[in-house]
Amino acid sequence: MEQEIAIHGEYITLGQALKEAGIIGSGGEAKPFLQEYRVLVNEEQDQRRGRKLYPGDLVEVEEAGTIRITA
């Protein structure tokens, strides 16, 4: 399942994107979630909740689907 998240600023963090997509319930859940599940940002594994995502970035979340960042 692919979701699109439209951002209004320059970027959104990975933790914010996971919350916005409904994958986690709060920002505090981002760090443990990223340690437990495989998350790929533009086909590279990343566990940094503060990773900046820009329009065009693609986030693949194990067992949850894909998030495409748009402007």
PyRosetta script that sets phi, psi and omega in degrees:
from pyrosetta import init, pose_from_sequence

init()
pose = pose_from_sequence("MEQEIAIHGEYITLGQALKEAGIIGSGGEAKPFLQEYRVLVNEEQDQRRGRKLYPGDLVEVEEAGTIRITA")
pose.set_psi(1, 130.1)
pose.set_omega(1, 180.0)
pose.set_phi(2, -111.1)
pose.set_psi(2, 134.1)
pose.set_omega(2, 176.2)
pose.set_phi(3, -116.3)
pose.set_psi(3, 152.2)
pose.set_omega(3, 173.5)
pose.set_phi(4, -114.3)
pose.set_psi(4, 135.7)
pose.set_omega(4, 175.0)
pose.set_phi(5, -118.6)
pose.set_psi(5, 117.8)
pose.set_omega(5, 177.7)
pose.set_phi(6, -90.6)
pose.set_psi(6, 127.9)
pose.set_omega(6, 178.8)
pose.set_phi(7, -106.8)
pose.set_psi(7, 152.7)
pose.set_omega(7, -177.2)
pose.set_phi(8, -108.0)
pose.set_psi(8, -18.4)
pose.set_omega(8, 175.9)
pose.set_phi(9, -97.2)
pose.set_psi(9, -160.5)
pose.set_omega(9, -178.7)
pose.set_phi(10, -74.4)
pose.set_psi(10, -36.5)
pose.set_omega(10, -177.2)
pose.set_phi(11, -154.1)
pose.set_psi(11, 171.5)
pose.set_omega(11, 172.8)
pose.set_phi(12, -135.1)
pose.set_psi(12, 147.6)
pose.set_omega(12, 179.0)
pose.set_phi(13, -83.0)
pose.set_psi(13, 160.7)
pose.set_omega(13, 179.5)
pose.set_phi(14, -59.4)
pose.set_psi(14, -43.8)
pose.set_omega(14, 178.4)
pose.set_phi(15, -60.2)
pose.set_psi(15, -42.7)
pose.set_omega(15, 178.3)
pose.set_phi(16, -65.4)
pose.set_psi(16, -38.9)
pose.set_omega(16, 179.8)
pose.set_phi(17, -65.9)
pose.set_psi(17, -40.9)
pose.set_omega(17, 177.8)
pose.set_phi(18, -62.8)
pose.set_psi(18, -39.6)
pose.set_omega(18, 178.7)
pose.set_phi(19, -68.4)
pose.set_psi(19, -46.3)
pose.set_omega(19, -180.0)
pose.set_phi(20, -59.7)
pose.set_psi(20, -34.8)
pose.set_omega(20, -179.7)
pose.set_phi(21, -80.2)
pose.set_psi(21, -6.6)
pose.set_omega(21, 179.4)
pose.set_phi(22, 80.3)
pose.set_psi(22, 15.1)
pose.set_omega(22, -179.7)
pose.set_phi(23, -79.9)
pose.set_psi(23, -35.5)
pose.set_omega(23, 173.7)
pose.set_phi(24, -123.2)
pose.set_psi(24, 158.2)
pose.set_omega(24, -176.1)
pose.set_phi(25, -88.3)
pose.set_psi(25, -28.3)
pose.set_omega(25, -179.5)
pose.set_phi(26, -148.2)
pose.set_psi(26, 165.0)
pose.set_omega(26, 179.5)
pose.set_phi(27, -62.3)
pose.set_psi(27, -29.1)
pose.set_omega(27, 179.6)
pose.set_phi(28, -67.2)
pose.set_psi(28, -18.0)
pose.set_omega(28, 179.2)
pose.set_phi(29, -85.3)
pose.set_psi(29, -9.5)
pose.set_omega(29, -173.9)
pose.set_phi(30, -62.9)
pose.set_psi(30, -49.7)
pose.set_omega(30, -175.6)
pose.set_phi(31, -61.2)
pose.set_psi(31, -51.1)
pose.set_omega(31, 178.0)
pose.set_phi(32, -63.1)
pose.set_psi(32, -35.6)
pose.set_omega(32, 179.0)
pose.set_phi(33, -61.7)
pose.set_psi(33, -46.6)
pose.set_omega(33, -177.8)
pose.set_phi(34, -67.2)
pose.set_psi(34, -25.3)
pose.set_omega(34, 176.9)
pose.set_phi(35, -77.7)
pose.set_psi(35, -27.5)
pose.set_omega(35, -175.8)
pose.set_phi(36, -91.8)
pose.set_psi(36, -35.4)
pose.set_omega(36, -175.3)
pose.set_phi(37, -112.6)
pose.set_psi(37, 149.2)
pose.set_omega(37, 178.3)
pose.set_phi(38, -80.2)
pose.set_psi(38, 124.9)
pose.set_omega(38, 179.1)
pose.set_phi(39, -126.3)
pose.set_psi(39, 126.2)
pose.set_omega(39, 179.0)
pose.set_phi(40, -110.2)
pose.set_psi(40, 131.6)
pose.set_omega(40, 173.9)
pose.set_phi(41, -113.2)
pose.set_psi(41, 115.9)
pose.set_omega(41, -176.2)
pose.set_phi(42, 50.7)
pose.set_psi(42, 46.5)
pose.set_omega(42, 175.2)
pose.set_phi(43, 70.3)
pose.set_psi(43, 12.8)
pose.set_omega(43, 176.1)
pose.set_phi(44, -121.8)
pose.set_psi(44, 132.6)
pose.set_omega(44, -178.7)
pose.set_phi(45, -64.5)
pose.set_psi(45, 137.7)
pose.set_omega(45, 179.5)
pose.set_phi(46, -146.2)
pose.set_psi(46, 136.0)
pose.set_omega(46, 179.8)
pose.set_phi(47, -119.6)
pose.set_psi(47, 14.6)
pose.set_omega(47, -178.4)
pose.set_phi(48, -90.8)
pose.set_psi(48, 113.1)
pose.set_omega(48, -179.3)
pose.set_phi(49, -65.0)
pose.set_psi(49, -23.4)
pose.set_omega(49, 179.2)
pose.set_phi(50, -90.1)
pose.set_psi(50, 5.3)
pose.set_omega(50, 179.0)
pose.set_phi(51, -55.9)
pose.set_psi(51, 127.2)
pose.set_omega(51, -179.3)
pose.set_phi(52, -81.0)
pose.set_psi(52, 129.5)
pose.set_omega(52, 178.0)
pose.set_phi(53, -112.3)
pose.set_psi(53, 135.9)
pose.set_omega(53, -177.5)
pose.set_phi(54, -118.4)
pose.set_psi(54, 161.9)
pose.set_omega(54, 177.1)
pose.set_phi(55, -52.5)
pose.set_psi(55, 134.1)
pose.set_omega(55, -178.1)
pose.set_phi(56, 101.2)
pose.set_psi(56, -16.9)
pose.set_omega(56, 178.6)
pose.set_phi(57, -71.3)
pose.set_psi(57, 148.5)
pose.set_omega(57, -179.7)
pose.set_phi(58, -124.4)
pose.set_psi(58, 125.9)
pose.set_omega(58, -179.4)
pose.set_phi(59, -114.5)
pose.set_psi(59, 123.1)
pose.set_omega(59, 178.1)
pose.set_phi(60, -108.5)
pose.set_psi(60, 122.9)
pose.set_omega(60, -176.3)
pose.set_phi(61, -114.6)
pose.set_psi(61, 122.6)
pose.set_omega(61, 179.6)
pose.set_phi(62, -54.2)
pose.set_psi(62, 129.2)
pose.set_omega(62, 176.9)
pose.set_phi(63, 66.6)
pose.set_psi(63, 6.2)
pose.set_omega(63, -179.3)
pose.set_phi(64, -127.2)
pose.set_psi(64, -20.4)
pose.set_omega(64, 178.5)
pose.set_phi(65, 113.5)
pose.set_psi(65, -156.4)
pose.set_omega(65, -172.5)
pose.set_phi(66, -124.0)
pose.set_psi(66, 143.2)
pose.set_omega(66, 177.3)
pose.set_phi(67, -121.2)
pose.set_psi(67, 125.6)
pose.set_omega(67, 176.5)
pose.set_phi(68, -108.4)
pose.set_psi(68, 128.2)
pose.set_omega(68, -179.7)
pose.set_phi(69, -90.6)
pose.set_psi(69, 126.9)
pose.set_omega(69, 179.4)
pose.set_phi(70, -127.1)
pose.set_psi(70, 165.1)
pose.set_omega(70, 179.6)
pose.set_phi(71, -90.8)
pose.dump_pdb("model.pdb")
